[in-house]
Amino acid sequence: GQTFTGELTLTGESPSLTGAMKVQGIEIELSSVEVSGSTVEIAFDGAPFGMPGLFEMRLDIEGDRARGGGSGPPGTFTLEGTRVSGPSGTETPEEARR
């Protein structure tokens, strides 16, 4: 399968989060963001990526790492990621150690 690198940005405070995703230089607004405990679920329209239809993703957060899966027009897929920054006005653990 193909590997895509992207950036997910969430803003606001739970339960009123909003966000955007940037993949292959294209940034789109998320249509929904839900947080429950250590799980984040997002959805967005894939049309800007040339794949019209709803994409849904679920990430289980453990510390600064995230793993999960999703589905969309091309089928199911797996996800993994690493937090690169914390909420505005805070330092990530790496920044705090510098």
Secondary structure as GFF3:
##gff-version 3
##sequence-region A 1 98
A	DSSP	beta_strand	6	11	.	.	.	ID=ss1
A	DSSP	beta_strand	18	23	.	.	.	ID=ss2
A	DSSP	beta_strand	26	29	.	.	.	ID=ss3
A	DSSP	beta_strand	32	36	.	.	.	ID=ss4
A	DSSP	beta_strand	39	45	.	.	.	ID=ss5
A	DSSP	three_ten_helix	47	49	.	.	.	ID=ss6
A	DSSP	beta_strand	54	62	.	.	.	ID=ss7
A	DSSP	beta_strand	65	72	.	.	.	ID=ss8
A	DSSP	beta_strand	75	82	.	.	.	ID=ss9
A	DSSP	alpha_helix	93	97	.	.	.	ID=ss10
###
